[in-house]
Structures are given as structure tokens and as C-alpha cells.
Amino acid sequence: MNRCHAIASALLLLMGLLVGVSMRSDTMARSAEDDPAVDHGVALFTGTAYMSGMVPCATCHTVTPGGAALSGPNLAGIAQTAATRIHGVSAADYLRLAILAPDAYVVDGYVAGQMNHRYADLLQTGILTDADIDALVAYLLTLDASPDQTQPLAASRTPVIVPQARGTGPIIASTTWTAAFARAAGANPADIVTIAPGPDTMRRPLGYVMTDDDSAKLNGARLVILMGCEEFATTLLAAADRVAVPVVIVTSRNGREIIRADTALIAQALGTTAANERWMAGFDRLLDDLQAEIAQALPADQRQALVHHFQLEAAEDLGFTPLVAFGPAPLPPDEIRSLAALRPPWILDNYHTVQGTGISAAAPDAHYVQLINFPGIDGTVTLEDVYRANADRILAAITSDPASGQSVQQIGAVAEMVLGVFLTLAVLGALIASLTTRTQMHCDNEVGCDFVA
């Protein structure tokens, strides 16, 4: 009976969204020039307007025309495509539905449950209002994919209002990755408590299921740091709300400028800005050194790669030029064939959400490497460790024969050994032949045969 009630409630929600919101959509402005609410929509989208427990849309969505998708679809041009998603449903109505009931329509290449479902809860609890949702929709309706369309994330990545950490309790990190961000921001490693296990235990930590014991770790905490794309993000945010712990949400990607902005945000919340700036200066030097090391071992024309979406910026940090981004959704056979046809020198996959093995099989001449994001394997703990480990994986692959997986040194050693054996046999053969020509065999029918030199 409870399940039936739940299904009925969901259907009523969808009907209300599809029918009731049309009253609002008629008055919804379509451009920033016509509706000042669009500015508020931009602030909500980017996180400039901080809302407790809300994951900013820009965490998972880019709006740059032609830009690579993040963990969610690229929203450039959504003002046009939204009207084509569900027959008979306007663009404004669809967008409101997508925000509050994201599984009602799932975009090709993505799966149900992938988008954060917390916005409807925030609306019901009053943290978000109908005016906030309308403002988000109004902003999205300005995204027409024109070439001069700008990405608001670049202009206002850091929220104007930053939640301040409270007290001296633990700093809660959702994963080993956000824990590494906290360390980079200047947090004392001894103060960091990580919720999900590392990739040495769970290859994809984002799929972890929080327990009551995990929620209890937030009691007395000073700050919670997460990415918002964790499958347990809703549970973690709810636990933070219950005990009024401030929350900072960071981007779910590695990349020099992403790391600079997000660690600065955490440092601002913790009051450790000076320590973060010192760390960032050292990190800049490390990335420059790693890029130079790879450039010395690999010519520029051989540093082109097909790159997993979640490794794009990290690959560029190491000196690679991405040809095409693939993933995070599984690749259909025709896309695998078309990517392999590009004959890439490199395929840089993501260890935690592998999608490039099919391309590697279809392009055996390409070097294939799985890069990591989450510390916890190869002895990694910090962001510096992650970049060093990824550089080492690339440098090891430079000396490998992609077709066989054997290194050039290994192949050379085997060839040298075979050549040595061949020369030894040749010398022995020549010696035996020389002795034979100098030998006369005398046979005595009574005594037998004598060999006389």
C-alpha cells in the first residue's frame, strides 16, 4: 500500500508540474534584457547565491557552446531543445520538470538517478522558493547556443557568500578526493574525516551508500565538503542540515584552475587562505615540472589524445591536447569506430569510470592509460600525489609497445639475447664444418671405424 501511495504521489507531482506550471510559463521572460530575475537565476546556477544544501547547477553542467559535458549534459542551446523533449510540453514547463523531477525524462546517454534529486525537497522545506525555480528557468531560457554565449561559471566561480566553518570539530570530506582538496586548502590532515572509502577498496567511491554511523560523524563538525555528484550527496546534505553544519561544494574534476578556485573557497571557509596560497604556488611548480618532464619524453605532435570527460583539464595540465572527449556514458559501437578512426596517439581514460577500452581495442596502435582522480591507489593521498602518479603512468606508457604491452627495453633485451644465441650457434656450426672437412674416416671391416684427423 505504501508503494502504491508513493507511485500515486509521484504521478500527482508530475501532473502538477506539467499542468500547473503553465500559469507561470506565460509570464516567464526569455532573456536577461527582459527579466531581471535572470540575474538571480545566474546566481543560483553558479552558486553565487548560496543556499544551504543546494548543489549549484554549474557543478555538473556547462553552458559553453561546443564545450565538453561535465557529469550532466551541456545546457548550451537548452532554450530550443527543451521544447522538443516531451511532445506538447513547453520549454519552460519541461525545464521546471527537469529541476524538480529529473527522472521524468532522462536525456540519452544518462541514467535515472544520476541528477541530484534534492531540489524538490528544498522547495518543500522553504530553502528554495517558487521564485527561485522560476529564476533558474528564466536564465536557462536565455541559453540559445549562440557563439558569443558566455559561461557564467568563469565570471563568478566563487560564491559571494561563503559559509564559515564553526568551532574546531572535524572537517567532513565526502571522499578521499574532497579530503585532498581540504588538505590543499590548508586543513590539518588529522582533522579530516572521510565518509566514502578510497578507490583501493571501492573503484568508484561516488557509489558509496552512507550509513547511520557515517551520519553521526557530522555531530560537532565544523564543515562538510562534497562534490554534489556523489550518489549519497542527498543523504550527506540532509545530515548536515539536521546538525546545522556549513557545506562547501566543489567541482567534480581535477584541473589547475578548478583546484585553485575550489581550494580557495574551502580556505576562505576555514580561515586558512595564506596556507592555501603557499600550497597553490608549490602546486603550480609541480604541474610545470611534470609537463616539462612529459614534453621532454614525448614530442608535441605525439601529445594528442582522446580523453575521458572527467580527465580533460588534468590531461591539459600534463601537456596533452585533447582531440575529442568521450564518456562518461557508455560508448555505442559506431562512436567507438569513429573515435578509433581518428588514429589517436593516446587514449586517456578515467580509472574510476572506465569507458575507453573499446576504443583501445579498435585502435591498438594507441597508447592506453587510465588516469586517476581519487587518491588511494599507487600510494596516493594528496592532489600532488595524484598528478605525480598520473604522470608516471604516462611516462611508463611512452616506452611501451601498445600492441603487445611490452616495453621497448624488454623487447630490445629479448632481441639481444636471441641475436647472441644465433651468433653462438653460427660459430659452433662453422667450427664443426671445418673439423669435418679435415677428417678422414677409415673403416676396418674387422676392427670397425677409426676417426683419424
C-alpha positions in Angstrom: 0.0 0.0 0.0 2.8 2.4 0.9 4.4 1.7 -2.5 1.1 2.5 -4.3 0.8 5.7 -2.4 4.4 6.6 -3.4 3.7 5.9 -7.0 0.4 7.9 -6.9 2.2 10.8 -5.2 4.9 10.8 -7.9 2.2 10.8 -10.7 0.4 13.7 -9.0 3.7 15.6 -8.8 4.3 15.1 -12.5 0.8 16.1 -13.4 1.0 19.2 -11.3 4.3 20.2 -12.8 3.1 19.6 -16.4 -0.2 21.3 -16.0 0.0 23.8 -13.1 3.3 25.5 -14.1 1.8 26.7 -17.4 0.2 29.5 -15.4 3.7 30.7 -14.6 5.3 30.0 -18.0 3.2 32.6 -19.9 4.8 35.3 -17.9 8.3 33.8 -17.9 10.8 36.2 -19.5 13.0 34.8 -22.2 16.1 36.9 -22.0 18.3 38.7 -19.5 17.3 42.1 -21.0 13.6 41.4 -20.4 13.6 39.9 -17.0 15.8 41.0 -14.0 15.1 37.6 -12.4 17.6 36.1 -14.9 20.4 37.6 -12.8 19.1 35.7 -9.8 18.9 32.6 -11.9 22.6 33.0 -12.9 23.5 33.4 -9.2 21.6 30.2 -8.3 23.1 28.3 -11.3 26.7 29.3 -10.4 26.4 29.2 -6.6 26.9 32.9 -6.2 23.6 33.0 -4.3 24.5 30.4 -1.6 21.6 28.2 -0.5 22.2 25.7 2.3 22.2 22.2 0.9 21.8 23.2 -2.7 24.3 21.9 -5.3 24.9 24.7 -7.8 23.9 23.6 -11.3 27.3 24.6 -12.7 28.8 21.8 -10.6 27.5 19.3 -13.2 26.5 21.4 -16.2 28.4 23.7 -18.6 26.7 26.2 -20.8 29.5 26.9 -23.2 28.5 26.1 -26.8 30.6 23.2 -28.0 32.1 22.7 -24.6 32.6 19.2 -23.1 29.8 17.9 -21.0 30.6 17.5 -17.3 28.8 14.9 -15.2 25.5 16.3 -16.6 24.6 17.4 -20.2 25.9 20.6 -21.7 23.0 23.1 -21.4 24.0 25.3 -24.3 21.0 25.7 -26.6 18.6 24.3 -24.0 16.2 27.2 -24.7 15.5 25.5 -28.1 15.9 21.8 -27.2 13.8 21.9 -24.1 10.6 22.4 -26.2 11.4 19.2 -28.1 11.9 16.9 -25.2 8.3 15.9 -24.4 5.6 16.3 -27.0 3.1 19.1 -26.1 5.2 20.4 -23.2 6.7 23.9 -23.4 10.3 24.6 -22.9 9.6 26.4 -19.5 7.4 23.6 -18.3 10.0 21.0 -19.2 12.8 22.8 -17.5 10.8 23.1 -14.3 10.0 19.4 -14.5 13.7 18.6 -15.1 14.7 20.5 -12.0 12.1 19.1 -9.6 11.6 15.6 -11.1 14.7 14.9 -13.1 13.9 11.2 -13.8 10.6 12.1 -15.6 12.7 12.4 -18.8 16.2 11.1 -19.0 18.5 12.5 -21.7 20.1 9.9 -24.0 23.5 8.8 -22.6 22.5 9.3 -19.0 20.7 7.2 -16.4 17.9 7.7 -14.0 19.1 8.8 -10.6 22.2 10.5 -11.9 20.9 14.0 -11.3 20.6 15.4 -7.8 17.0 15.0 -6.6 17.2 17.4 -3.7 15.7 20.5 -5.3 12.1 19.3 -4.8 12.9 18.7 -1.1 14.5 22.2 -0.8 11.3 23.7 -2.3 9.1 21.8 0.1 11.2 22.9 3.1 11.3 26.5 2.0 15.0 26.8 1.4 14.1 27.3 -2.2 11.0 29.2 -3.3 8.9 29.1 -6.5 10.5 32.4 -7.4 13.9 30.7 -7.2 12.8 27.9 -9.6 11.3 30.5 -11.9 14.5 32.5 -11.9 16.5 29.3 -12.8 14.1 28.6 -15.7 14.2 32.2 -16.9 18.0 32.0 -17.1 18.0 28.6 -18.8 15.7 30.1 -21.4 18.4 32.5 -22.4 20.8 29.8 -23.4 20.3 29.7 -27.2 23.8 28.3 -28.1 24.9 31.4 -29.9 28.7 31.6 -30.5 29.0 34.6 -28.2 27.2 33.0 -25.3 29.3 33.2 -22.2 29.9 30.7 -19.4 28.8 32.3 -16.2 31.0 29.9 -14.2 34.1 31.6 -15.4 32.9 35.0 -14.2 31.6 34.1 -10.8 33.0 30.8 -9.8 33.4 31.7 -6.1 30.2 32.5 -4.2 29.9 36.0 -2.8 28.6 34.4 0.5 30.9 31.7 1.7 29.8 29.6 4.6 32.1 30.0 7.6 33.3 26.9 9.4 32.2 26.7 13.0 34.2 25.6 16.0 37.2 23.3 16.0 35.5 20.0 15.3 36.3 17.6 12.4 36.1 18.6 8.7 33.9 16.1 6.9 35.0 15.1 3.4 32.7 13.0 1.2 35.6 11.1 -0.4 39.4 10.9 -0.5 39.2 13.4 -3.4 37.5 16.1 -1.4 39.7 15.3 1.6 42.7 16.1 -0.7 41.1 19.4 -1.6 40.7 20.1 2.2 44.4 19.4 2.7 45.3 21.7 -0.2 43.1 24.4 1.3 45.2 24.3 4.5 43.3 21.9 6.7 45.2 19.8 9.2 45.1 16.2 7.9 44.4 15.0 11.4 41.1 17.0 11.4 39.7 15.5 8.2 37.2 12.6 8.4 36.4 10.9 5.1 33.0 9.3 4.5 33.4 7.0 1.5 36.3 4.5 1.2 39.1 5.1 -1.2 39.5 3.5 -4.7 41.8 0.9 -3.2 38.6 -0.5 -1.6 35.9 0.8 -4.0 36.9 1.7 -7.5 34.1 4.3 -7.9 33.7 5.9 -4.4 30.8 8.1 -5.6 28.6 5.0 -5.5 29.1 4.5 -1.7 26.0 4.1 0.5 26.1 6.2 3.7 25.3 4.5 7.0 23.8 5.9 10.2 27.3 5.7 11.7 28.6 8.0 8.8 25.8 10.5 9.6 26.8 10.5 13.2 30.3 11.7 12.2 28.8 15.1 11.4 27.9 15.8 15.1 30.1 18.7 16.2 31.7 19.0 12.7 32.9 22.4 11.6 32.5 22.0 7.8 31.3 19.5 5.2 33.0 19.3 1.8 31.4 17.4 -1.1 31.1 17.5 -4.9 27.4 17.1 -5.2 27.5 14.3 -7.7 28.0 11.6 -5.1 25.2 9.1 -5.0 25.0 9.7 -1.3 25.1 13.6 -1.7 21.4 13.9 -0.7 21.9 11.9 2.4 25.0 13.8 3.4 23.4 17.2 2.8 20.4 16.1 4.9 22.6 15.0 7.7 24.4 18.4 7.5 21.1 20.2 7.6 20.0 18.3 10.7 23.0 19.4 12.8 23.4 22.8 11.0 26.9 22.1 9.7 28.1 24.6 6.9 28.6 23.0 3.5 31.1 23.8 0.7 30.6 22.1 -2.7 33.5 21.7 -5.1 33.8 20.8 -8.8 34.0 17.1 -9.6 37.1 17.4 -11.8 40.8 17.9 -11.4 42.4 20.8 -13.3 44.8 23.6 -12.2 42.3 26.5 -12.3 39.4 24.4 -10.9 41.7 23.3 -8.0 42.8 26.9 -7.5 39.2 28.2 -7.2 37.8 25.4 -5.1 40.6 25.2 -2.6 40.5 28.9 -2.2 36.8 28.6 -1.4 37.4 26.0 1.2 40.3 28.0 2.6 38.0 31.1 2.9 35.6 29.0 4.9 38.3 27.6 7.2 40.3 30.9 7.5 43.4 29.3 6.0 43.8 31.4 2.9 47.5 32.1 3.5 48.3 28.4 3.8 46.3 27.7 0.7 48.2 30.3 -1.3 51.5 28.8 -0.3 50.3 25.4 -1.3 49.0 26.6 -4.7 52.4 28.2 -5.5 54.1 24.8 -4.9 51.4 23.0 -6.9 51.9 25.3 -9.8 55.6 24.5 -9.8 54.8 20.8 -9.7 52.5 20.9 -12.7 55.0 22.9 -14.7 57.7 20.4 -13.8 55.5 17.4 -14.7 54.5 19.0 -18.0 58.2 19.6 -18.9 59.1 16.1 -18.0 56.5 14.6 -20.3 57.3 17.1 -23.1 61.0 16.1 -22.9 60.0 12.4 -23.4 57.3 13.0 -25.9 57.2 15.3 -29.0 54.3 17.8 -29.2 52.7 16.1 -32.2 52.6 12.9 -30.1 50.8 14.5 -27.2 47.3 14.4 -28.8 44.7 12.2 -27.1 41.2 11.1 -26.9 40.3 12.0 -23.3 37.6 10.9 -20.9 35.4 13.8 -19.9 36.4 13.6 -16.3 40.2 13.9 -17.2 40.1 16.8 -19.7 41.6 19.5 -17.6 44.1 17.1 -15.9 45.3 15.9 -19.3 45.8 19.5 -20.5 47.7 20.2 -17.2 50.2 17.4 -18.2 50.7 18.9 -21.7 48.3 16.9 -23.8 46.0 18.3 -26.5 42.5 16.6 -26.3 41.3 15.7 -29.8 37.8 14.6 -28.6 36.3 13.9 -25.2 34.5 10.6 -24.6 32.2 9.3 -21.9 31.1 9.4 -19.2 28.2 7.4 -20.7 28.9 4.0 -22.3 30.0 4.4 -26.0 27.9 2.8 -28.7 29.8 0.7 -31.4 29.5 3.4 -34.1 31.0 6.0 -31.8 33.9 3.7 -30.9 34.6 3.1 -34.6 34.5 6.8 -35.4 36.9 7.6 -32.5 39.3 4.8 -33.4 39.3 6.1 -37.0 41.0 9.3 -35.7 44.1 7.2 -35.1 44.9 8.9 -31.8 48.4 8.5 -30.4 46.9 8.3 -26.9 43.7 7.3 -25.2 43.5 8.7 -21.7 40.7 7.0 -19.8 39.3 7.5 -16.3 40.2 4.7 -13.9 37.1 5.2 -11.8 34.5 5.1 -14.7 36.3 3.3 -17.5 34.8 3.9 -21.0 37.8 3.7 -23.3 38.7 0.0 -23.5 36.5 -0.4 -26.7 38.4 2.4 -28.4 41.7 0.9 -27.3 40.7 -2.5 -28.8 39.8 -0.8 -32.1 42.9 1.4 -32.1 45.7 -1.0 -31.0 48.5 1.4 -32.1 47.4 4.0 -29.5 48.9 4.1 -26.0 46.1 3.5 -23.5 46.3 4.8 -19.9 43.8 5.0 -17.1 44.3 8.2 -15.1 43.1 8.5 -11.5 41.1 11.3 -9.7 40.5 9.8 -6.3 43.6 9.4 -4.1 44.0 5.9 -2.5 45.9 3.8 -5.1 49.5 3.9 -6.2 50.3 5.2 -2.7 48.4 8.5 -3.4 47.0 10.7 -0.6 47.2 14.3 -1.9 46.4 16.0 -5.1 50.1 16.3 -5.8 50.4 12.5 -5.4 47.5 12.0 -7.9 49.2 14.2 -10.6 52.6 12.6 -10.0 51.0 9.1 -10.3 49.3 10.0 -13.5 52.5 11.4 -14.9 54.3 8.2 -14.0 51.6 6.1 -15.7 52.1 8.2 -18.9 55.9 8.1 -18.8 55.7 4.3 -18.3 53.4 4.0 -21.3 55.7 6.2 -23.5 58.3 3.3 -23.5 55.6 0.7 -24.2 54.6 -1.1 -27.4 50.8 -0.5 -27.5 50.1 -3.7 -29.4 51.8 -6.1 -27.0 52.1 -4.2 -23.8 55.9 -4.9 -23.7 58.3 -2.1 -23.1 60.9 -1.1 -25.7 63.6 -2.1 -23.2 62.0 -5.5 -22.8 61.7 -6.1 -26.5 65.3 -4.9 -27.0 66.7 -7.2 -24.3 64.9 -10.3 -25.8 66.2 -9.4 -29.3 69.7 -9.0 -28.0 69.5 -12.4 -26.3 68.2 -14.1 -29.5 70.9 -12.5 -31.6 73.5 -13.7 -29.1 72.2 -17.3 -29.2 72.1 -17.1 -33.1 75.7 -15.9 -33.3 76.9 -18.6 -30.9 75.2 -21.3 -32.9 76.7 -19.9 -36.1 80.2 -20.0 -34.7 79.8 -23.6 -33.5 78.3 -24.6 -36.8 81.3 -23.2 -38.7 83.7 -24.9 -36.4 82.1 -28.3 -36.8 82.0 -27.9 -40.6 85.8 -27.0 -40.6 86.6 -30.1 -38.5 84.5 -32.3 -40.7 86.3 -31.3 -43.9 89.7 -32.1 -42.2 88.6 -35.6 -41.0 89.1 -38.9 -42.9 87.2 -41.9 -41.8 88.9 -45.2 -42.1 86.9 -48.3 -41.7 88.4 -51.7 -41.0 85.9 -54.5 -41.6 87.3 -56.5 -38.7 88.1 -53.7 -36.3 85.4 -51.2 -37.1 85.8 -47.5 -37.9 88.6 -45.1 -36.8 88.4 -41.4 -37.0 91.8 -40.0 -37.9 92.5 -36.4 -38.3 
